[in-house]
Amino acid sequence: MKEIIIEYESYLREQKLSENTLSSYLSDLDAFLIYLKENKVKNVLTIKRMTAEAYIEHMKDMGKANSSISRTVASLKKFYSYLVSKEKAKQNPLLGVEVPRVKKKIPEALTTREMVKLLNQPKPTDLKGIRDKAMLELLYATGIKVSELITLNLRDIDLKGGMLSLSSRNERYIPIGNEAVDALENYIKKARNYMIKDSKVKNLFVNCSGAPLTRQGFWKILRGYAESAGIKTEINSQTLRNSFAVHLLQNGADINAVSEMLGHNDVVTTRVYNQVLKDNIKKIYKKAHPRA
């Protein structure tokens, strides 16, 4: 079985998954294999659907969240699909297994006014302020994830063409607005070269010590600016991505185009933002209609 797991991990890496996704797949699988061993299931390759369903009940008894159970089922389904494709298993025991419904959390997004306040917080009067202005403008302009932001290289940015290219999974291209282009040009010309201590560092954004910026480092920066802007909305590293999507859709952007820029596998994922639009419409209606 150990050899199969090694082969499966190689298969996952070939798909260019993020390290977080890869880690989730493997940890979910490892927990399942431990469960099977503890319950004296000898042949992992021939388990039946009832065994998979028993594991789901086991996770419920352990108090696992519905989202965690749903993710685990997806992970195991992928593993057994791989086994079937390699003719190591005859059937996928996860097919048709019912999982607890996961209530979709409505994404938090800033209003346009709040967004402007946040973007105006970094003062481009020193190296840190110039860098922070460029980061926030780029995130809002493109809707990329923080994990994508901190791994960007200079070659990923085409300032003359106003485009960003990402190849973490499928190659995708995202326009960069003029405000973000200006902020990036300012950062690259006036700050980055002074912050870099090691020429081997190719990351576009670095910390004050010249090392690649981390997710935790960015989160501290974002939280600080949110507080100074007096923003009451709960804010996290996903908020700018949500705001990017909602504001585009509010202004009539095609949902398919937004989905492509966000890197979603299908437009269904993007439709979660429609609930934000509906809520905004209700607020406007109640505030403006005399009979609301």
Backbone torsions as a table, in degrees:
resi	resn	phi	psi	omega
1	MET	NA	-34.0	-178.9
2	LYS	-59.7	-39.7	179.9
3	GLU	-65.1	-37.9	178.7
4	ILE	-64.7	-41.5	179.5
5	ILE	-63.2	-41.3	179.1
6	ILE	-62.9	-42.9	178.5
7	GLU	-64.7	-38.2	-180.0
8	TYR	-66.7	-41.1	178.3
9	GLU	-61.8	-41.1	177.9
10	SER	-62.4	-39.4	177.8
11	TYR	-61.7	-43.2	179.7
12	LEU	-65.7	-41.1	-179.5
13	ARG	-64.8	-31.3	178.2
14	GLU	-66.0	-21.5	179.6
15	GLN	-83.7	-1.6	177.7
16	LYS	57.6	44.5	176.2
17	LEU	-73.7	157.0	174.6
18	SER	-67.8	158.2	-179.3
19	GLU	-61.9	-34.8	179.1
20	ASN	-65.1	-44.0	179.5
21	THR	-66.1	-44.1	179.3
22	LEU	-60.6	-44.6	179.7
23	SER	-62.1	-39.1	179.8
24	SER	-64.5	-46.1	179.1
25	TYR	-56.7	-47.0	-175.0
26	LEU	-72.9	-37.3	180.0
27	SER	-70.1	-37.2	176.2
28	ASP	-63.2	-42.0	179.6
29	LEU	-66.7	-42.1	-179.3
30	ASP	-62.2	-43.0	179.0
31	ALA	-63.0	-37.9	178.9
32	PHE	-66.6	-41.7	-179.8
33	LEU	-65.9	-36.1	176.6
34	ILE	-64.2	-43.1	178.3
35	TYR	-59.5	-45.7	-179.5
36	LEU	-62.5	-40.9	179.8
37	LYS	-64.4	-44.0	179.9
38	GLU	-64.2	-27.5	179.8
39	ASN	-99.6	16.7	173.2
40	LYS	57.5	36.2	172.6
41	VAL	-87.2	113.0	-171.3
42	LYS	-82.3	-41.6	-175.9
43	ASN	-107.3	103.5	-178.7
44	VAL	-66.5	-26.7	-173.6
45	LEU	-78.2	-14.1	-174.8
46	THR	-121.6	20.1	-178.4
47	ILE	-66.2	154.1	-179.2
48	LYS	-100.0	169.7	-179.6
49	ARG	-59.2	-36.2	-178.6
50	MET	-63.0	-30.2	177.1
51	THR	-69.0	-41.5	177.6
52	ALA	-63.2	-41.6	179.4
53	GLU	-66.5	-35.1	177.4
54	ALA	-65.2	-35.4	179.2
55	TYR	-68.5	-36.5	177.4
56	ILE	-63.2	-43.8	177.5
57	GLU	-63.0	-37.3	177.4
58	HIS	-60.7	-44.0	179.3
59	MET	-64.6	-38.7	177.4
60	LYS	-62.0	-43.4	179.8
61	ASP	-62.6	-30.3	179.0
62	MET	-79.2	-4.7	178.7
63	GLY	83.3	20.7	179.3
64	LYS	-67.5	142.4	178.6
65	ALA	-68.3	151.6	179.2
66	ASN	-56.9	-36.5	179.7
67	SER	-64.6	-38.2	179.1
68	SER	-68.2	-40.8	179.6
69	ILE	-65.0	-43.5	179.7
70	SER	-61.7	-42.6	179.3
71	ARG	-64.7	-41.0	179.7
72	THR	-62.4	-44.1	178.9
73	VAL	-60.7	-41.8	178.5
74	ALA	-63.1	-40.1	179.2
75	SER	-63.2	-46.7	-178.3
76	LEU	-69.3	-35.8	178.0
77	LYS	-62.1	-39.7	178.8
78	LYS	-65.7	-41.0	-179.6
79	PHE	-62.8	-46.4	-177.7
80	TYR	-73.4	-28.2	173.6
81	SER	-63.9	-38.7	176.7
82	TYR	-63.1	-45.3	-179.4
83	LEU	-61.4	-40.9	179.6
84	VAL	-65.2	-41.9	-179.1
85	SER	-64.8	-27.5	179.2
86	LYS	-95.2	5.2	179.3
87	GLU	59.4	32.3	175.4
88	LYS	-95.1	-18.2	175.5
89	ALA	-136.8	149.4	-177.0
90	LYS	-86.2	-27.6	-178.3
91	GLN	-148.1	159.7	177.9
92	ASN	-97.5	107.7	-176.2
93	PRO	-69.8	-8.1	-179.3
94	LEU	-91.1	-11.3	-179.9
95	LEU	-65.1	128.7	178.4
96	GLY	83.1	-2.9	179.0
97	VAL	-71.0	130.6	179.8
98	GLU	-82.0	136.5	178.5
99	VAL	-118.3	153.6	179.0
100	PRO	-60.0	140.2	179.1
101	ARG	-68.7	133.5	179.0
102	VAL	-100.8	119.9	178.7
103	LYS	-73.3	121.2	-178.1
104	LYS	-70.3	124.2	179.0
105	LYS	-78.6	128.9	178.7
106	ILE	-68.1	124.0	-176.4
107	PRO	-65.5	136.9	177.0
108	GLU	-76.7	129.7	177.7
109	ALA	-135.2	147.0	177.9
110	LEU	-82.7	154.2	171.1
111	THR	-73.9	165.6	178.9
112	THR	-59.8	-39.8	180.0
113	ARG	-64.9	-42.7	178.0
114	GLU	-63.5	-38.7	-179.3
115	MET	-63.4	-43.2	179.2
116	VAL	-62.4	-41.9	177.8
117	LYS	-59.1	-44.8	-178.7
118	LEU	-64.4	-45.3	-178.3
119	LEU	-66.1	-23.4	-179.7
120	ASN	-86.3	-4.9	-177.5
121	GLN	-69.6	-47.5	179.8
122	PRO	-65.2	128.4	179.3
123	LYS	-99.5	113.4	-176.8
124	PRO	-74.2	53.1	179.2
125	THR	-108.6	-8.7	175.2
126	ASP	-141.8	175.3	-174.9
127	LEU	-59.2	-44.9	-178.1
128	LYS	-64.3	-44.0	-179.1
129	GLY	-64.4	-39.9	178.6
130	ILE	-63.3	-43.7	178.9
131	ARG	-64.4	-46.3	-176.8
132	ASP	-64.2	-39.0	177.1
133	LYS	-60.0	-44.4	-179.4
134	ALA	-64.3	-41.4	-178.9
135	MET	-64.7	-48.2	-177.6
136	LEU	-66.3	-41.8	179.2
137	GLU	-63.2	-40.8	-179.0
138	LEU	-67.6	-42.2	179.2
139	LEU	-61.0	-45.6	-178.5
140	TYR	-71.5	-31.8	-177.8
141	ALA	-73.4	-28.3	-172.1
142	THR	-118.3	-20.3	-179.6
143	GLY	71.9	17.6	179.7
144	ILE	-73.6	160.9	178.7
145	LYS	-76.2	158.1	177.2
146	VAL	-62.4	-37.2	178.7
147	SER	-61.8	-31.2	177.3
148	GLU	-78.0	-37.6	179.8
149	LEU	-59.0	-47.9	-173.4
150	ILE	-75.7	-10.4	177.9
151	THR	-106.1	4.5	178.6
152	LEU	-64.6	143.4	172.3
153	ASN	-110.7	165.4	178.9
154	LEU	-57.8	-36.4	-176.6
155	ARG	-67.9	-14.3	179.9
156	ASP	-79.1	-11.5	-175.3
157	ILE	-109.0	125.7	173.5
158	ASP	-112.8	93.1	-174.8
159	LEU	-69.6	-37.4	179.7
160	LYS	-64.8	-41.3	179.6
161	GLY	-85.2	-10.2	-179.4
162	GLY	63.8	43.4	-178.1
163	MET	-134.9	149.5	174.4
164	LEU	-117.6	134.3	177.2
165	SER	-115.4	136.2	178.8
166	LEU	-127.1	138.4	-179.1
167	SER	-133.8	28.7	-179.5
168	SER	-61.9	-37.7	174.3
169	ARG	-124.5	-94.4	174.2
170	ASN	-93.0	142.8	178.6
171	GLU	-59.3	128.5	175.6
172	ARG	-140.6	148.5	-176.4
173	TYR	-120.8	135.5	-176.8
174	ILE	-130.2	130.2	177.0
175	PRO	-64.9	148.8	175.5
176	ILE	-116.4	124.1	-179.7
177	GLY	-68.0	164.6	-176.0
178	ASN	-59.6	-39.2	-179.2
179	GLU	-62.2	-42.9	-180.0
180	ALA	-68.8	-39.6	178.0
181	VAL	-59.9	-45.9	179.6
182	ASP	-61.4	-43.9	-179.1
183	ALA	-65.2	-38.6	178.9
184	LEU	-68.2	-43.7	178.1
185	GLU	-59.3	-41.9	179.7
186	ASN	-63.6	-42.5	179.8
187	TYR	-66.2	-46.7	-177.3
188	ILE	-65.8	-39.1	-177.8
189	LYS	-78.8	-38.2	-169.6
190	LYS	-109.1	-11.7	-173.6
191	ALA	-129.9	-47.8	-169.7
192	ARG	-56.7	-47.3	-177.5
193	ASN	-62.7	-26.8	178.8
194	TYR	-81.9	-24.9	-179.2
195	MET	-85.9	-29.2	-179.6
196	ILE	-69.7	128.3	177.5
197	LYS	-105.3	-24.6	-177.3
198	ASP	-124.6	119.1	-177.3
199	SER	-63.3	-15.7	179.1
200	LYS	-74.3	-19.2	178.9
201	VAL	-73.7	116.6	-177.2
202	LYS	-102.8	-5.5	-179.0
203	ASN	-59.6	141.0	178.1
204	LEU	-64.6	-44.9	-177.7
205	PHE	-109.5	132.8	179.9
206	VAL	-129.4	163.1	177.1
207	ASN	-84.1	-176.8	-175.1
208	CYS	-68.5	-13.1	177.0
209	SER	-94.6	-1.4	178.2
210	GLY	89.9	2.4	179.6
211	ALA	-91.9	159.5	177.8
212	PRO	-55.5	139.1	179.6
213	LEU	-69.9	145.1	178.5
214	THR	-104.5	165.8	176.5
215	ARG	-60.2	-43.1	-179.8
216	GLN	-63.0	-39.8	179.3
217	GLY	-64.3	-42.0	179.3
218	PHE	-66.6	-40.2	-178.8
219	TRP	-59.6	-40.8	178.3
220	LYS	-62.9	-40.7	179.3
221	ILE	-63.2	-48.9	-178.1
222	LEU	-62.8	-44.7	-179.5
223	ARG	-62.1	-39.5	179.3
224	GLY	-62.8	-43.7	-179.5
225	TYR	-70.8	-34.5	177.9
226	ALA	-63.3	-41.7	178.9
227	GLU	-65.8	-43.8	-178.7
228	SER	-68.3	-24.7	178.0
229	ALA	-83.6	-8.4	-180.0
230	GLY	70.3	29.7	-179.2
231	ILE	-80.0	124.4	-177.4
232	LYS	-89.2	-23.8	178.9
233	THR	-60.2	138.4	176.9
234	GLU	-62.5	126.7	-173.2
235	ILE	-124.0	141.0	175.7
236	ASN	-146.5	-173.5	-175.2
237	SER	-66.9	-14.5	179.9
238	GLN	-90.4	-14.8	-171.0
239	THR	-61.4	-40.5	-178.7
240	LEU	-68.6	-34.7	176.1
241	ARG	-64.7	-43.2	177.3
242	ASN	-62.7	-43.4	-178.0
243	SER	-64.2	-40.3	176.4
244	PHE	-55.1	-49.5	-176.9
245	ALA	-67.5	-47.7	-176.8
246	VAL	-63.6	-43.9	-177.2
247	HIS	-67.3	-35.2	175.8
248	LEU	-64.6	-46.5	-179.0
249	LEU	-65.9	-37.0	178.1
250	GLN	-60.7	-32.7	-176.5
251	ASN	-97.4	18.5	170.2
252	GLY	91.3	11.7	179.0
253	ALA	-66.3	147.1	177.9
254	ASP	-68.9	130.8	-175.4
255	ILE	-64.0	-30.5	178.1
256	ASN	-66.9	-39.4	178.4
257	ALA	-66.8	-42.2	178.3
258	VAL	-62.4	-42.9	179.0
259	SER	-59.4	-42.3	-179.9
260	GLU	-65.7	-41.4	-180.0
261	MET	-66.7	-34.5	178.6
262	LEU	-74.8	-16.7	-179.1
263	GLY	81.1	21.4	178.4
264	HIS	-72.7	146.7	179.6
265	ASN	-70.0	-30.6	177.0
266	ASP	-150.1	163.2	-175.0
267	VAL	-70.1	-18.7	179.9
268	VAL	-58.3	-40.5	179.9
269	THR	-61.8	-38.4	-177.4
270	THR	-70.8	-24.9	-175.2
271	ARG	-66.1	-12.6	177.6
272	VAL	-60.6	-26.3	-179.8
273	TYR	-73.1	-17.3	178.5
274	ASN	-62.4	-30.1	179.5
275	GLN	-64.9	-35.6	176.6
276	VAL	-63.9	-41.8	179.4
277	LEU	-63.3	-41.9	179.1
278	LYS	-62.6	-43.8	179.4
279	ASP	-61.7	-40.0	179.9
280	ASN	-65.5	-40.2	179.0
281	ILE	-63.1	-41.4	178.4
282	LYS	-61.7	-42.4	-179.9
283	LYS	-63.2	-43.9	179.8
284	ILE	-63.5	-42.8	-179.6
285	TYR	-61.3	-49.2	-178.0
286	LYS	-63.1	-33.1	-178.2
287	LYS	-77.7	-33.8	-171.1
288	ALA	-101.1	-28.1	-174.5
289	HIS	-84.2	128.4	-176.5
290	PRO	-65.5	-19.5	-178.3
291	ARG	-110.6	14.4	-173.2
292	ALA	-70.3	NA	NA
